[in-house]
Amino acid sequence: MREDYIINKNGRPELHCCDPYIILECSAGKVLNGQNIYGNVVDFQTTCEVLINKIAELLSMTLPSALKWIVRRVDWAENYALPFIAIQEFFEGIYTMQFPRRKVSKYGDHAVYFPGSTPTVKIYHKGLEFAKHDSKRMKWFFSLYRSQRFPQQ
């Protein structure tokens, strides 16, 4: 981007030219590994460096070192492999709970959202989200992987 909003003397935002910058919002796991189910980030700084280098490669340009970037948001994920009945029982239980200063939003039988200024908590059944958004891509990936790993003779 080459423009940014700056608050003028009347307190209103105005668009002004500025040095170019990039706002990057993504799942590091999806960009670097093609999925965000297994292999959560362990070393945040190294992951940021690898991610920025990958983005620079994809854009065919040089980007500043990760140490010069400003991190404005981090999503933390914990994944648990549970039997379907345990997932159902978990959501049935959490839907009945009340939390101080938090409004609970329920999404079907598989997700709950606790908005806040900081932090916001979202809990959902990853399997359903995965089936909806990623299953076709992963089927294609494993089909390609299988054909390359075990070619027909």
C-alpha positions as CSV (number, residue, x, y, z in Angstrom):
1,M,0.0,0.0,0.0
2,R,1.2,3.5,-0.7
3,E,-1.5,5.5,1.2
4,D,-2.5,5.5,4.8
5,Y,-5.1,7.4,6.9
6,I,-3.7,10.1,9.2
7,I,-5.9,12.0,11.7
8,N,-6.1,15.7,10.7
9,K,-6.3,18.7,13.1
10,N,-10.1,18.3,13.2
11,G,-9.8,14.7,14.4
12,R,-10.9,13.2,11.1
13,P,-9.0,10.6,9.1
14,E,-7.5,11.7,5.8
15,L,-5.8,9.6,3.1
16,H,-2.2,10.6,2.6
17,C,0.7,9.3,0.5
18,C,3.3,7.3,2.5
19,D,6.2,4.9,2.1
20,P,5.0,1.6,0.7
21,Y,4.0,-1.1,3.2
22,I,2.4,-4.5,3.3
23,I,-0.3,-5.7,5.7
24,L,0.0,-9.5,5.9
25,E,-2.8,-11.6,7.4
26,C,-2.5,-15.3,6.9
27,S,-2.1,-18.6,8.6
28,A,1.6,-19.3,8.7
29,G,0.9,-23.1,8.8
30,K,-1.2,-22.9,5.6
31,V,1.3,-20.8,3.7
32,L,4.4,-22.8,4.8
33,N,2.9,-26.4,5.2
34,G,-0.3,-26.3,3.1
35,Q,-2.4,-27.0,6.2
36,N,-2.9,-25.7,9.8
37,I,-4.0,-28.9,11.5
38,Y,-0.6,-30.4,12.6
39,G,2.7,-28.8,13.3
40,N,1.8,-25.6,15.2
41,V,4.3,-22.8,15.4
42,V,6.9,-23.3,18.1
43,D,9.4,-20.6,17.4
44,F,7.4,-17.5,16.6
45,Q,10.4,-15.3,15.4
46,T,11.9,-18.0,13.1
47,T,8.4,-18.7,11.7
48,C,8.0,-15.0,10.9
49,E,11.3,-14.9,9.2
50,V,10.5,-18.0,7.1
51,L,7.0,-16.6,6.3
52,I,8.3,-13.2,5.2
53,N,11.0,-14.9,3.0
54,K,8.3,-17.1,1.4
55,I,6.1,-14.0,0.7
56,A,9.0,-12.2,-0.7
57,E,9.7,-15.2,-3.0
58,L,6.1,-15.4,-4.1
59,L,6.0,-11.6,-4.8
60,S,9.4,-11.7,-6.5
61,M,10.7,-8.8,-4.3
62,T,12.9,-8.0,-1.4
63,L,11.1,-7.4,1.9
64,P,12.6,-6.0,5.2
65,S,13.8,-8.3,7.8
66,A,11.2,-9.8,10.2
67,L,12.8,-7.8,13.0
68,K,11.5,-4.6,11.3
69,W,7.9,-5.7,11.0
70,I,5.2,-4.7,13.5
71,V,3.0,-7.6,14.7
72,R,-0.5,-6.4,15.4
73,R,-2.3,-9.7,15.9
74,V,-1.4,-13.3,16.7
75,D,-3.8,-16.2,16.6
76,W,-2.9,-19.1,18.8
77,A,-4.3,-22.5,18.1
78,E,-4.4,-25.7,20.1
79,N,-5.6,-28.9,18.3
80,Y,-6.9,-32.0,20.0
81,A,-7.8,-35.3,18.5
82,L,-11.0,-36.3,20.2
83,P,-13.7,-38.8,19.4
84,F,-16.9,-37.2,18.0
85,I,-18.9,-38.0,21.1
86,A,-16.4,-36.1,23.3
87,I,-16.6,-33.1,21.0
88,Q,-20.4,-33.1,21.3
89,E,-20.3,-33.4,25.0
90,F,-17.8,-30.5,25.2
91,F,-19.9,-28.1,23.2
92,E,-23.1,-29.1,25.1
93,G,-21.3,-28.3,28.4
94,I,-19.7,-25.0,27.3
95,Y,-23.0,-23.7,25.8
96,T,-24.5,-23.7,29.3
97,M,-21.7,-21.8,30.9
98,Q,-21.6,-18.1,31.7
99,F,-18.5,-15.9,31.7
100,P,-18.0,-12.6,33.4
101,R,-18.0,-9.6,31.0
102,R,-18.2,-11.9,28.0
103,K,-21.1,-12.5,25.7
104,V,-21.1,-16.0,24.3
105,S,-22.1,-16.5,20.6
106,K,-23.1,-20.0,19.6
107,Y,-22.6,-21.3,16.0
108,G,-24.5,-24.5,15.4
109,D,-23.5,-27.5,17.5
110,H,-19.8,-27.1,16.8
111,A,-18.5,-23.6,17.6
112,V,-18.5,-20.9,20.3
113,Y,-17.1,-17.4,20.2
114,F,-16.2,-15.1,23.1
115,P,-15.5,-11.7,21.7
116,G,-13.4,-9.2,23.6
117,S,-11.1,-6.3,23.1
118,T,-8.2,-8.6,24.0
119,P,-8.2,-11.6,23.9
120,T,-11.0,-13.0,21.8
121,V,-11.6,-16.7,22.2
122,K,-13.0,-18.9,19.4
123,I,-13.5,-22.7,19.9
124,Y,-14.7,-24.8,17.0
125,H,-14.7,-28.3,15.6
126,K,-11.8,-28.2,13.2
127,G,-12.9,-31.4,11.4
128,L,-16.1,-29.7,10.2
129,E,-14.2,-26.5,9.2
130,F,-11.6,-28.7,7.4
131,A,-14.2,-30.6,5.5
132,K,-15.9,-27.4,4.4
133,H,-12.8,-25.5,3.3
134,D,-9.8,-27.8,2.8
135,S,-10.9,-31.4,1.9
136,K,-10.8,-31.0,-1.9
137,R,-7.4,-29.4,-1.8
138,M,-6.0,-32.1,0.5
139,K,-7.5,-34.9,-1.6
140,W,-5.8,-33.4,-4.6
141,F,-2.5,-33.1,-2.7
142,F,-2.5,-36.7,-1.4
143,S,-3.5,-38.0,-4.8
144,L,-0.5,-36.1,-6.4
145,Y,1.7,-37.3,-3.5
146,R,0.7,-40.9,-3.9
147,S,1.2,-40.8,-7.7
148,Q,4.7,-39.3,-7.4
149,R,5.7,-41.6,-4.5
150,F,4.3,-44.8,-5.9
151,P,4.2,-44.4,-9.7
152,Q,2.3,-47.1,-11.6
153,Q,4.8,-49.5,-13.2
